Amino acid sequence: MKGMVTFPQIEEILEILDDHMINRELIEIPLGAKDPGGIEDLGGGRCRVTVPESTDFDEWLEAIRAPLLAFYGVEE
């Protein structure tokens, strides 16, 4: 459904954290997709990752990987 983030998409985002042993509790992923999407600092080491509505998810996920890891102080 357009405008909604699917469970498989959420799992793909969380896999990035899992691959680097980052606690899933430190991320918030809204269920509604909204442009432009991105990463927002929530304080306390937590962030909100918003999936964009009008961008290809796979391309966006590849582009957001490094900034998401950098938020948690991880370099690839």
FIVODO-467330 format. One record per residue: x, z, y of N, C-alpha, C in turn; residue in one letter. Coordinates in steps of 0.05 Angstrom, whole numbers, padded with zeros to 5 digits, always signed. Layout:
N
XZYXZYXZYa;...
//
This chain:
76
+00017+00000-00024+00000+00000+00000+00018+00000+00025m;+00012-00018+00043+00027-00020+00068+00025+00005+00084k;+00048+00014+00094+00048+00038+00111+00052+00064+00096g;+00054+00062+00069+00058+00086+00053+00085+00084+00039m;+00098+00107+00036+00123+00109+00021+00115+00115-00008v;+00126+00100-00027+00119+00104-00055+00137+00125-00067t;+00128+00136-00090+00144+00155-00104+00171+00143-00113f;+00171+00119-00124+00197+00107-00131+00216+00104-00107p;+00205+00098-00084+00223+00096-00060+00234+00124-00053q;+00218+00144-00055+00227+00171-00050+00249+00178-00070i;+00245+00172-00095+00265+00177-00115+00292+00163-00109e;+00290+00138-00099+00315+00124-00092+00330+00137-00069e;+00315+00148-00050+00328+00162-00028+00341+00188-00039i;+00326+00202-00055+00336+00228-00066+00360+00223-00084l;+00362+00201-00098+00385+00195-00115+00411+00194-00099e;+00409+00185-00074+00433+00185-00057+00443+00214-00055i;+00425+00233-00050+00433+00261-00048+00443+00271-00075l;+00428+00265-00096+00436+00275-00123+00464+00266-00130d;+00471+00241-00124+00497+00230-00131+00520+00245-00118d;+00514+00260-00097+00534+00275-00082+00529+00305-00082h;+00512+00314-00101+00505+00342-00105+00495+00356-00079m;+00479+00341-00064+00467+00352-00040+00439+00361-00047i;+00433+00386-00039+00407+00398-00046+00384+00382-00034n;+00365+00375-00051+00341+00360-00043+00324+00376-00022r;+00327+00402-00022+00312+00418-00003+00320+00413+00026e;+00342+00399+00030+00353+00394+00057+00342+00368+00069l;+00323+00355+00056+00313+00330+00067+00283+00330+00066i;+00271+00319+00087+00242+00315+00089+00237+00285+00091e;+00219+00275+00074+00212+00247+00074+00182+00244+00078i;+00173+00237+00102+00145+00233+00107+00133+00212+00089p;+00108+00215+00080+00095+00196+00062+00086+00171+00077l;+00084+00172+00103+00076+00149+00118+00101+00135+00129g;+00103+00108+00125+00124+00092+00136+00118+00087+00165a;+00139+00088+00182+00135+00084+00211+00160+00072+00223k;+00156+00051+00238+00179+00038+00252+00188+00055+00275d;+00213+00056+00281+00235+00040+00269+00247+00053+00245p;+00237+00077+00237+00250+00091+00214+00276+00103+00223g;+00289+00119+00205+00315+00130+00212+00318+00159+00203g;+00338+00171+00214+00345+00199+00207+00342+00216+00232i;+00329+00239+00229+00325+00258+00251+00336+00285+00242e;+00352+00297+00259+00363+00324+00253+00341+00345+00258d;+00336+00360+00238+00316+00382+00240+00328+00409+00245l;+00355+00410+00246+00369+00435+00250+00372+00449+00223g;+00391+00468+00222+00396+00483+00198+00405+00466+00175g;+00418+00444+00180+00428+00426+00159+00407+00409+00146g;+00383+00409+00157+00361+00393+00146+00357+00368+00163r;+00347+00347+00150+00340+00322+00165+00314+00311+00154c;+00302+00294+00171+00278+00279+00164+00286+00250+00162r;+00280+00237+00140+00286+00209+00136+00259+00194+00136v;+00255+00178+00156+00230+00162+00158+00236+00134+00150t;+00220+00124+00131+00222+00097+00121+00208+00079+00140v;+00221+00057+00149+00208+00038+00167+00186+00022+00153p;+00166+00015+00167+00143+00000+00156+00149-00030+00154e;+00164-00041+00173+00166-00070+00174+00193-00081+00166s;+00209-00064+00152+00236-00073+00143+00236-00072+00113t;+00250-00091+00101+00253-00091+00072+00266-00065+00063d;+00253-00051+00045+00262-00024+00036+00290-00025+00025f;+00296-00043+00007+00323-00044-00006+00345-00049+00014d;+00341-00067+00034+00361-00071+00054+00364-00046+00072e;+00342-00034+00079+00342-00010+00095+00357+00012+00081w;+00351+00016+00055+00364+00037+00039+00394+00034+00039l;+00403+00009+00035+00432+00004+00035+00444+00011+00062e;+00430+00004+00084+00440+00009+00111+00440+00039+00118a;+00421+00054+00107+00418+00082+00115+00436+00101+00098i;+00446+00090+00076+00462+00107+00057+00486+00121+00071r;+00503+00106+00085+00526+00118+00098+00519+00138+00120a;+00499+00131+00138+00492+00151+00158+00479+00176+00146p;+00464+00173+00124+00452+00196+00112+00473+00214+00100l;+00492+00203+00086+00514+00219+00075+00531+00231+00097l;+00536+00216+00119+00552+00227+00141+00538+00251+00153a;+00511+00251+00154+00496+00273+00164+00504+00299+00149f;+00508+00296+00124+00515+00319+00107+00546+00323+00104y;+00561+00308+00119+00590+00310+00119+00604+00298+00096g;+00591+00278+00083+00602+00265+00060+00611+00237+00068v;+00636+00230+00061+00646+00202+00066+00648+00189+00039e;+00641+00163+00038+00644+00148+00014+00669+00131+00015e;
//
